[in-house]
Amino acid sequence: MGFDCSQPYDACVLGSAPDARGLNVGPIIPSGYDACGTTLDASNLCVPKANTYVCVCSPAYVRDVTVPYDNCLKPLDSCEKRICVHGQCVTAPDLLKSVCDCDDGYTGSKCDLPTGSWSQWSHWGACEPSCGPARHKRRQRLCLSEREGDCMGPMEEISRCESGLGCIQDVPVEEETWFEFMDWTNYVMIITLGYIGALAIFLSIFGLCRRYKAKNVEAGYRSKSSLRQLSYSTRGSGQSGGRRVRPSSESS
């Protein structure tokens, strides 16, 4: 190979072509780099051998058996080896992976397992909350299989509702808690003031009763003292009026 034939022949670069004498050296094939698809995938390799080459294909390519020379020209389709009983095989963009897209009613890696059936959807529930712009409604259905995981699809659906009337009062949680605390404080204050007021009234009535009783006792003492003085004065006047005066001896 080369102008002076000092370089060994490299089939990865030149391939096989008729020689100057018109004789073929094996089959006419393209260069090994082209046949091995190194331009299609950098992971494809060409390994030169004596007057030929060997292709080492990347995981994404395989040999195309329709051509008579070694190559890596056929993209690997992972769906060729995948069986989807009730569905279709879908290949990933890199051609290395594939999955089965199962028909309705079937599941599993091969779409060979029947799924459970669903009941009819329930009626839509009432829109929640009852006021405000962000409202929604729900409906449910039941899996009729013994195993809930056999049923494919959602168990519940949520739908938006039209905006409702504005709420009377949208109070944040912090303010609502504060208002509840204030209501409780006011309640305690009212009860306390009522208790203090009742106690004050009771003490006032009790004080009046004591003063009234004291006045009655004092009046009783005074009346008794007056009666005693009157009795003493009456007795004194009666004794002085009843005395007899003895005649003097001179008059006799």
C-alpha positions as CSV (number, residue, x, y, z in Angstrom):
1,M,0.0,0.0,0.0
2,G,1.2,3.5,-0.7
3,F,3.4,4.8,-3.5
4,D,6.3,2.6,-2.6
5,C,4.2,-0.3,-1.2
6,S,5.9,0.3,2.1
7,Q,2.6,0.4,4.0
8,P,0.4,-2.7,4.7
9,Y,-2.9,-2.8,3.0
10,D,-5.7,-1.5,5.2
11,A,-9.2,-2.6,4.1
12,C,-10.8,-0.3,6.6
13,V,-9.5,2.6,4.4
14,L,-9.6,1.3,0.9
15,G,-11.8,-1.7,0.9
16,S,-11.5,-4.3,-1.9
17,A,-11.1,-3.1,-5.5
18,P,-9.7,-4.6,-8.8
19,D,-6.0,-4.4,-9.0
20,A,-4.1,-2.8,-11.8
21,R,-3.9,-6.2,-13.7
22,G,-7.7,-6.4,-13.6
23,L,-7.8,-9.1,-11.1
24,N,-10.1,-9.0,-8.1
25,V,-8.7,-9.6,-4.6
26,G,-11.8,-11.2,-3.1
27,P,-15.2,-9.6,-3.5
28,I,-15.5,-5.9,-4.3
29,I,-16.5,-4.2,-1.1
30,P,-16.6,-0.6,0.2
31,S,-14.1,0.6,2.8
32,G,-14.4,-0.9,6.2
33,Y,-15.2,2.4,7.8
34,D,-18.2,2.8,5.5
35,A,-19.3,-0.8,5.8
36,C,-19.0,-0.8,9.6
37,G,-21.0,2.4,9.8
38,T,-18.5,4.4,11.7
39,T,-20.2,7.6,10.3
40,L,-23.6,6.3,11.6
41,D,-22.4,5.6,15.1
42,A,-19.0,6.5,16.6
43,S,-19.2,3.3,18.6
44,N,-19.1,1.2,15.5
45,L,-15.5,0.0,14.9
46,C,-13.5,-1.3,12.0
47,V,-10.7,-3.7,12.8
48,P,-8.3,-4.3,9.8
49,K,-7.2,-7.9,9.0
50,A,-5.1,-9.3,6.2
51,N,-6.6,-7.9,3.0
52,T,-10.0,-7.4,4.8
53,Y,-11.6,-6.1,8.0
54,V,-13.9,-7.1,10.8
55,C,-16.7,-4.9,12.1
56,V,-17.5,-4.5,15.8
57,C,-21.0,-3.1,16.1
58,S,-22.4,-0.9,18.8
59,P,-25.5,-2.0,20.7
60,A,-27.7,0.1,18.4
61,Y,-26.6,-1.7,15.2
62,V,-26.4,-5.2,13.8
63,R,-25.2,-6.8,10.6
64,D,-27.4,-6.6,7.6
65,V,-27.4,-10.1,6.2
66,T,-28.7,-9.0,2.8
67,V,-25.1,-7.9,1.8
68,P,-22.2,-10.3,1.3
69,Y,-19.6,-8.4,3.5
70,D,-19.3,-7.7,7.1
71,N,-21.1,-4.6,8.2
72,C,-23.0,-2.7,10.9
73,L,-25.5,-1.1,8.6
74,K,-28.8,-2.3,10.2
75,P,-30.2,-0.4,13.1
76,L,-31.2,-2.7,15.9
77,D,-34.9,-2.7,16.4
78,S,-35.6,-4.0,19.9
79,C,-39.2,-4.6,18.8
80,E,-38.1,-7.4,16.6
81,K,-37.5,-9.6,19.6
82,R,-40.5,-8.3,21.7
83,I,-43.9,-9.9,21.5
84,C,-47.0,-7.9,22.3
85,V,-50.0,-10.2,22.4
86,H,-52.7,-7.5,22.7
87,G,-50.9,-4.3,21.8
88,Q,-48.2,-2.7,19.8
89,C,-44.4,-2.4,20.3
90,V,-43.1,1.1,20.7
91,T,-39.3,1.7,20.2
92,A,-37.4,4.4,22.0
93,P,-35.6,7.0,19.9
94,D,-32.2,5.3,20.6
95,L,-33.7,2.0,19.3
96,L,-32.2,0.2,22.3
97,K,-35.4,0.0,24.3
98,S,-39.0,-0.8,23.6
99,V,-42.2,-1.3,25.4
100,C,-45.6,-2.8,24.7
101,D,-48.5,-0.3,24.4
102,C,-51.4,-2.6,25.5
103,D,-54.9,-2.4,24.2
104,D,-57.7,-1.6,26.6
105,G,-58.4,-4.4,29.0
106,Y,-54.9,-5.8,29.0
107,T,-51.7,-5.2,30.9
108,G,-48.3,-6.8,31.5
109,S,-44.9,-6.6,29.7
110,K,-46.4,-8.7,26.9
111,C,-50.0,-7.3,27.1
112,D,-51.2,-10.8,27.9
113,L,-52.8,-10.2,31.3
114,P,-56.5,-9.1,31.4
115,T,-57.1,-6.1,33.6
116,G,-60.0,-5.6,36.0
117,S,-63.1,-3.7,34.9
118,W,-64.5,-0.6,36.5
119,S,-68.0,0.2,37.6
120,Q,-69.9,3.2,36.1
121,W,-68.9,6.6,37.2
122,S,-70.9,8.0,40.1
123,H,-72.8,11.3,39.7
124,W,-70.8,14.5,40.1
125,G,-70.8,15.7,43.6
126,A,-71.6,19.2,44.7
127,C,-69.2,22.0,43.9
128,E,-66.8,22.8,46.8
129,P,-66.4,25.2,48.5
130,S,-69.8,26.8,48.4
131,C,-68.4,30.3,47.6
132,G,-65.4,31.8,46.0
133,P,-63.7,31.5,42.6
134,A,-61.7,28.2,43.0
135,R,-64.4,25.5,43.2
136,H,-64.4,21.9,42.0
137,K,-66.5,18.8,42.0
138,R,-65.6,15.1,42.1
139,R,-66.9,11.7,41.0
140,Q,-65.6,8.2,41.7
141,R,-65.8,4.6,40.4
142,L,-65.0,1.2,41.8
143,C,-62.7,-1.5,40.7
144,L,-64.7,-4.7,40.3
145,S,-61.6,-6.9,40.5
146,E,-60.6,-8.7,43.6
147,R,-57.3,-6.9,43.4
148,E,-57.5,-3.1,43.1
149,G,-54.2,-3.0,41.2
150,D,-55.8,-4.9,38.3
151,C,-57.8,-1.9,37.2
152,M,-56.0,0.6,35.0
153,G,-56.8,4.2,35.1
154,P,-57.9,6.7,37.8
155,M,-60.4,5.9,40.5
156,E,-61.5,9.6,40.9
157,E,-62.0,12.5,38.5
158,I,-62.0,16.2,39.5
159,S,-63.6,18.9,37.4
160,R,-63.6,22.7,37.8
161,C,-66.8,24.5,38.6
162,E,-68.0,27.9,37.7
163,S,-67.0,30.7,40.1
164,G,-69.5,31.1,42.9
165,L,-70.6,34.1,44.8
166,G,-68.1,35.9,46.9
167,C,-67.6,34.6,50.4
168,I,-69.0,36.7,53.2
169,Q,-65.8,36.9,55.0
170,D,-62.4,35.4,54.1
171,V,-60.5,35.6,57.4
172,P,-57.0,34.3,57.5
173,V,-56.3,31.5,60.0
174,E,-54.2,33.8,62.2
175,E,-56.9,36.4,62.4
176,E,-59.6,33.8,62.9
177,T,-57.6,32.3,65.8
178,W,-57.2,35.8,67.3
179,F,-60.9,36.5,67.0
180,E,-61.7,33.3,68.8
181,F,-59.3,34.2,71.5
182,M,-60.9,37.6,71.9
183,D,-64.3,36.1,72.0
184,W,-63.2,33.8,74.7
185,T,-61.6,36.7,76.6
186,N,-64.7,38.8,76.4
187,Y,-66.8,35.9,77.6
188,V,-64.5,35.4,80.6
189,M,-64.6,39.2,81.4
190,I,-68.4,39.3,81.2
191,I,-68.7,36.3,83.5
192,T,-66.1,37.8,85.9
193,L,-67.8,41.2,85.9
194,G,-71.2,39.6,86.5
195,Y,-69.8,37.7,89.4
196,I,-68.2,40.8,90.9
197,G,-71.5,42.7,90.4
198,A,-73.5,40.0,92.1
199,L,-71.0,39.9,95.0
200,A,-71.1,43.7,95.4
201,I,-74.9,43.6,95.5
202,F,-74.9,40.8,98.0
203,L,-72.4,42.6,100.2
204,S,-74.4,45.9,100.0
205,I,-77.6,44.1,101.1
206,F,-75.7,42.3,103.8
207,G,-74.3,45.6,105.1
208,L,-77.7,47.3,105.1
209,C,-79.2,44.4,107.0
210,R,-76.5,44.6,109.7
211,R,-76.9,48.4,110.0
212,Y,-80.7,48.0,110.3
213,K,-80.3,45.3,112.9
214,A,-77.8,47.5,114.9
215,K,-80.2,50.4,114.8
216,N,-83.1,48.2,116.1
217,V,-80.9,46.9,118.9
218,E,-79.8,50.4,119.9
219,A,-83.4,51.7,119.8
220,G,-84.5,48.8,122.0
221,Y,-81.8,49.6,124.6
222,R,-82.9,53.2,124.6
223,S,-86.6,52.4,125.1
224,K,-85.7,50.0,128.0
225,S,-83.6,52.7,129.6
226,S,-86.4,55.2,129.4
227,L,-88.8,52.9,130.9
228,R,-86.5,52.2,133.9
229,Q,-86.0,55.9,134.5
230,L,-89.7,56.5,134.4
231,S,-90.3,53.7,136.8
232,Y,-87.7,55.0,139.3
233,S,-89.1,58.5,139.2
234,T,-92.6,57.2,139.8
235,R,-91.6,55.2,142.8
236,G,-89.7,58.1,144.3
237,S,-92.7,60.5,144.1
238,G,-95.0,58.0,145.6
239,Q,-92.9,57.4,148.7
240,S,-92.4,61.2,149.5
241,G,-96.2,61.9,149.3
242,G,-97.1,59.2,151.8
243,R,-94.9,60.3,154.7
244,R,-96.5,61.5,157.9
245,V,-95.2,64.5,159.8
246,R,-94.9,64.0,163.5
247,P,-96.2,67.0,165.7
248,S,-93.6,68.7,167.7
249,S,-93.4,68.5,171.4
250,E,-93.8,72.2,171.9
251,S,-97.3,72.3,170.5
252,S,-98.5,69.6,172.8
